[in-house]
Amino acid sequence: MSLTASAHSVPGTLRQEVLIDGRHRLVTDEPELVGGGGSAPAPHELFPAALAACVSTTLVMYARTKDWRLDGVEVDVNYDHRATPRRFEIDIRVTGDLSGPQLDMLEKVAAACPVRRGIESGIEFVERIELRSASLAHERGGAA
Protein backbone atom coordinates (compact mmCIF):
# COMPACT_ATOMS: atom_id res chain seq x y z
CA MET A 1 0.00 0.00 0.00
CA SER A 2 1.39 3.38 -0.99
CA LEU A 3 0.65 6.65 0.81
CA THR A 4 1.01 10.13 -0.64
CA ALA A 5 1.64 13.41 1.13
CA SER A 6 1.78 16.72 -0.72
CA ALA A 7 3.06 19.95 0.84
CA HIS A 8 2.28 23.38 -0.55
CA SER A 9 4.10 26.42 0.78
CA VAL A 10 2.11 29.40 1.99
CA PRO A 11 3.71 32.38 0.21
CA GLY A 12 5.64 34.75 2.47
CA THR A 13 5.77 32.27 5.36
CA LEU A 14 7.45 29.04 6.36
CA ARG A 15 4.03 27.40 6.78
CA GLN A 16 3.20 24.34 4.73
CA GLU A 17 -0.27 22.99 4.01
CA VAL A 18 0.00 19.23 3.79
CA LEU A 19 -2.55 16.91 2.19
CA ILE A 20 -2.26 13.24 3.11
CA ASP A 21 -3.75 10.69 0.71
CA GLY A 22 -6.08 13.36 -0.64
CA ARG A 23 -8.18 13.12 2.55
CA HIS A 24 -6.47 14.60 5.59
CA ARG A 25 -5.00 18.06 6.01
CA LEU A 26 -2.45 19.38 8.45
CA VAL A 27 -0.27 22.45 8.71
CA THR A 28 3.38 22.79 9.68
CA ASP A 29 5.35 25.89 10.55
CA GLU A 30 8.77 26.70 11.90
CA PRO A 31 9.54 28.34 15.25
CA GLU A 32 9.82 32.12 15.34
CA LEU A 33 13.52 31.70 16.17
CA VAL A 34 14.18 30.53 12.60
CA GLY A 35 11.75 32.88 10.86
CA GLY A 36 8.48 31.00 11.12
CA GLY A 37 5.32 31.97 12.90
CA GLY A 38 5.41 29.16 15.46
CA SER A 39 1.73 28.47 14.70
CA ALA A 40 2.03 24.71 14.11
CA PRO A 41 4.52 21.90 14.67
CA ALA A 42 7.71 21.94 12.65
CA PRO A 43 8.02 19.02 10.22
CA HIS A 44 10.72 17.27 12.29
CA GLU A 45 8.39 17.43 15.31
CA LEU A 46 5.89 15.22 13.49
CA PHE A 47 8.41 12.36 13.46
CA PRO A 48 8.24 11.54 17.20
CA ALA A 49 4.51 12.34 17.19
CA ALA A 50 3.94 9.74 14.46
CA LEU A 51 5.93 7.16 16.41
CA ALA A 52 4.06 7.85 19.67
CA ALA A 53 0.67 7.62 17.96
CA CYS A 54 1.67 4.45 16.11
CA VAL A 55 2.85 2.65 19.26
CA SER A 56 -0.31 3.62 21.14
CA THR A 57 -2.64 2.64 18.29
CA THR A 58 -0.85 -0.65 17.71
CA LEU A 59 -1.20 -1.60 21.39
CA VAL A 60 -4.90 -0.73 21.50
CA MET A 61 -5.60 -2.65 18.29
CA TYR A 62 -3.71 -5.73 19.49
CA ALA A 63 -5.45 -5.74 22.88
CA ARG A 64 -8.82 -5.51 21.10
CA THR A 65 -8.05 -8.57 18.97
CA LYS A 66 -7.29 -10.50 22.16
CA ASP A 67 -10.23 -9.09 24.18
CA TRP A 68 -7.77 -7.92 26.82
CA ARG A 69 -8.83 -5.28 29.31
CA LEU A 70 -6.58 -2.41 28.27
CA ASP A 71 -8.20 0.72 29.66
CA GLY A 72 -5.63 3.28 28.58
CA VAL A 73 -2.30 3.79 26.86
CA GLU A 74 0.05 6.76 27.16
CA VAL A 75 3.19 6.95 25.06
CA ASP A 76 5.91 9.57 25.41
CA VAL A 77 8.62 9.76 22.77
CA ASN A 78 11.73 11.83 23.36
CA TYR A 79 13.50 12.37 20.03
CA ASP A 80 17.08 13.62 19.97
CA HIS A 81 17.31 14.90 16.41
CA ARG A 82 20.80 16.29 16.98
CA ALA A 83 22.39 12.96 17.93
CA THR A 84 24.13 10.69 15.43
CA PRO A 85 22.55 8.25 15.06
CA ARG A 86 19.20 9.86 15.90
CA ARG A 87 17.80 8.61 19.20
CA PHE A 88 14.26 7.81 20.32
CA GLU A 89 13.42 7.12 23.95
CA ILE A 90 9.95 5.60 24.27
CA ASP A 91 8.08 5.46 27.59
CA ILE A 92 4.82 3.52 27.60
CA ARG A 93 2.27 3.44 30.41
CA VAL A 94 -0.76 1.18 30.26
CA THR A 95 -3.69 0.79 32.59
CA GLY A 96 -6.01 -2.17 32.75
CA ASP A 97 -6.42 -5.66 34.11
CA LEU A 98 -3.35 -7.29 32.54
CA SER A 99 -1.14 -10.19 33.58
CA GLY A 100 2.66 -10.26 33.45
CA PRO A 101 2.71 -12.34 30.24
CA GLN A 102 0.19 -9.96 28.63
CA LEU A 103 2.37 -6.99 29.55
CA ASP A 104 5.43 -8.77 28.08
CA MET A 105 3.50 -9.39 24.87
CA LEU A 106 2.42 -5.75 24.67
CA GLU A 107 6.06 -4.72 24.93
CA LYS A 108 6.87 -6.90 21.91
CA VAL A 109 3.86 -5.56 20.02
CA ALA A 110 4.93 -1.95 20.71
CA ALA A 111 8.34 -2.69 19.19
CA ALA A 112 6.59 -3.90 16.02
CA CYS A 113 4.52 -0.81 15.23
CA PRO A 114 4.65 0.04 11.50
CA VAL A 115 6.40 3.39 11.94
CA ARG A 116 9.18 1.85 14.01
CA ARG A 117 9.54 -1.08 11.58
CA GLY A 118 9.85 1.41 8.73
CA ILE A 119 12.58 3.33 10.52
CA GLU A 120 14.50 0.20 11.52
CA SER A 121 14.33 -1.48 8.10
CA GLY A 122 15.87 1.50 6.37
CA ILE A 123 14.50 3.97 3.89
CA GLU A 124 15.35 4.62 0.27
CA PHE A 125 14.83 8.11 -1.16
CA VAL A 126 14.12 8.80 -4.84
CA GLU A 127 13.98 12.53 -5.54
CA ARG A 128 13.21 14.65 -8.56
CA ILE A 129 13.06 18.42 -8.95
CA GLU A 130 11.29 20.35 -11.69
CA LEU A 131 11.36 24.06 -12.46
CA ARG A 132 7.98 25.50 -13.43
CA SER A 133 7.38 28.94 -14.83
CA ALA A 134 5.81 31.33 -12.34
CA SER A 135 2.89 32.03 -14.69
CA LEU A 136 2.02 28.32 -14.98
CA ALA A 137 2.11 27.86 -11.20
CA HIS A 138 -0.21 30.86 -10.66
CA GLU A 139 -2.64 29.56 -13.31
CA ARG A 140 -2.88 26.28 -11.41
CA GLY A 141 -3.27 28.03 -8.08
CA GLY A 142 0.04 26.78 -6.71
CA ALA A 143 3.12 28.49 -5.36
CA ALA A 144 5.92 29.39 -7.71
Backbone torsions as a table, in degrees:
resi	resn	phi	psi	omega
1	MET	NA	131.6	-179.0
2	SER	-107.3	140.5	177.2
3	LEU	-115.9	148.9	-180.0
4	THR	-126.8	134.4	172.7
5	ALA	-127.0	134.5	179.4
6	SER	-124.2	129.1	178.3
7	ALA	-111.0	137.1	177.4
8	HIS	-126.6	124.5	-178.0
9	SER	-71.8	144.3	174.5
10	VAL	-92.3	113.7	-174.3
11	PRO	-51.8	136.7	177.3
12	GLY	81.5	3.1	-179.1
13	THR	-135.5	176.6	170.9
14	LEU	-101.9	9.5	178.0
15	ARG	-72.3	146.5	175.8
16	GLN	-127.7	135.1	171.8
17	GLU	-99.5	121.5	-173.6
18	VAL	-112.9	132.7	176.5
19	LEU	-114.6	123.8	-176.9
20	ILE	-108.6	119.9	-179.5
21	ASP	51.9	29.8	177.6
22	GLY	67.2	8.9	-174.6
23	ARG	-125.5	-33.3	-173.0
24	HIS	-119.0	137.9	-179.2
25	ARG	-115.8	144.3	170.4
26	LEU	-148.2	164.8	-178.0
27	VAL	-124.4	140.9	171.5
28	THR	-119.9	160.7	177.4
29	ASP	-154.0	169.3	176.0
30	GLU	-107.9	157.2	177.3
31	PRO	-62.6	155.7	178.6
32	GLU	-57.9	-33.4	-178.4
33	LEU	-55.5	-29.8	-179.3
34	VAL	-110.2	15.1	174.4
35	GLY	101.7	2.4	177.2
36	GLY	-89.9	-174.8	179.1
37	GLY	-97.4	-9.8	-179.4
38	GLY	65.5	23.3	-174.3
39	SER	-89.8	-6.2	-177.2
40	ALA	-156.9	168.2	178.4
41	PRO	-64.5	148.1	172.6
42	ALA	-74.6	152.3	-177.7
43	PRO	-51.8	-43.1	-178.1
44	HIS	-67.0	-19.7	177.5
45	GLU	-75.4	-18.6	178.0
46	LEU	-74.4	-22.2	-178.9
47	PHE	-60.9	-56.2	177.9
48	PRO	-68.1	-28.9	177.4
49	ALA	-65.0	-41.6	178.4
50	ALA	-63.6	-40.9	179.3
51	LEU	-65.9	-44.5	179.3
52	ALA	-61.1	-46.3	-179.7
53	ALA	-64.7	-38.6	-179.6
54	CYS	-65.4	-46.1	179.1
55	VAL	-60.5	-47.4	-178.3
56	SER	-61.7	-48.3	-179.7
57	THR	-61.7	-43.0	-179.4
58	THR	-61.4	-41.7	178.8
59	LEU	-64.8	-44.8	179.9
60	VAL	-63.3	-44.3	179.8
61	MET	-62.4	-43.7	-179.6
62	TYR	-63.4	-46.9	-179.7
63	ALA	-60.3	-36.4	177.4
64	ARG	-62.8	-42.4	-178.7
65	THR	-64.9	-24.8	-178.9
66	LYS	-98.3	-2.3	-175.3
67	ASP	57.0	37.2	177.0
68	TRP	-84.9	150.5	178.9
69	ARG	-86.4	87.7	176.2
70	LEU	-109.9	104.4	-173.6
71	ASP	-83.6	-27.7	-178.7
72	GLY	-163.9	151.5	177.7
73	VAL	-135.3	132.4	172.6
74	GLU	-126.6	131.4	-178.7
75	VAL	-129.0	124.1	174.2
76	ASP	-111.1	130.6	177.0
77	VAL	-120.6	121.8	174.3
78	ASN	-102.7	119.5	-175.1
79	TYR	-114.0	116.1	176.0
80	ASP	-94.7	94.8	-176.9
81	HIS	-81.9	-1.3	177.6
82	ARG	-98.0	-15.3	-178.6
83	ALA	-76.9	154.2	173.3
84	THR	-127.5	114.2	-2.5
85	PRO	-71.0	162.7	176.7
86	ARG	-56.2	150.9	-175.0
87	ARG	-130.6	130.4	173.5
88	PHE	-111.8	131.1	169.2
89	GLU	-113.8	123.9	-174.2
90	ILE	-116.3	121.6	175.8
91	ASP	-113.9	124.6	-177.4
92	ILE	-119.7	131.2	174.6
93	ARG	-123.9	128.1	178.2
94	VAL	-122.2	149.3	173.1
95	THR	-124.7	146.7	179.0
96	GLY	151.0	-176.8	179.3
97	ASP	-97.8	85.9	-173.8
98	LEU	-124.9	143.7	177.0
99	SER	-87.1	170.0	176.1
100	GLY	-57.7	-48.7	178.2
101	PRO	-62.0	-35.4	177.5
102	GLN	-66.0	-41.1	178.1
103	LEU	-63.7	-40.8	176.5
104	ASP	-61.1	-41.0	179.9
105	MET	-66.5	-40.4	178.2
106	LEU	-62.5	-34.4	176.7
107	GLU	-63.2	-41.3	177.6
108	LYS	-67.0	-40.0	179.8
109	VAL	-64.5	-41.5	178.8
110	ALA	-58.6	-39.7	-179.2
111	ALA	-70.0	-11.7	-177.7
112	ALA	-106.8	14.1	-179.8
113	CYS	-62.1	148.3	-174.9
114	PRO	-58.8	-35.5	179.3
115	VAL	-66.3	-45.8	179.1
116	ARG	-63.1	-43.3	178.7
117	ARG	-59.9	-38.8	178.8
118	GLY	-64.6	-40.2	179.1
119	ILE	-67.1	-45.9	-175.9
120	GLU	-69.4	-31.7	-176.4
121	SER	-79.4	-12.8	179.9
122	GLY	97.6	157.0	-175.2
123	ILE	-133.7	137.6	176.1
124	GLU	-109.0	134.5	179.5
125	PHE	-109.9	132.8	173.4
126	VAL	-124.4	114.6	-174.0
127	GLU	-119.0	148.7	173.8
128	ARG	-139.8	149.3	174.6
129	ILE	-131.9	141.4	-177.5
130	GLU	-134.1	136.2	176.0
131	LEU	-96.2	123.9	176.5
132	ARG	-108.7	152.3	175.6
133	SER	-73.1	146.7	-178.9
134	ALA	-59.7	-37.3	-178.1
135	SER	-66.3	-39.6	178.6
136	LEU	-64.6	-43.2	-179.9
137	ALA	-62.5	-40.9	-179.5
138	HIS	-69.1	-35.4	177.6
139	GLU	-63.7	-35.0	-179.8
140	ARG	-84.8	-7.4	-179.8
141	GLY	85.5	11.4	-179.1
142	GLY	-100.3	175.7	177.6
143	ALA	-82.5	151.0	179.7
144	ALA	-76.4	NA	NA
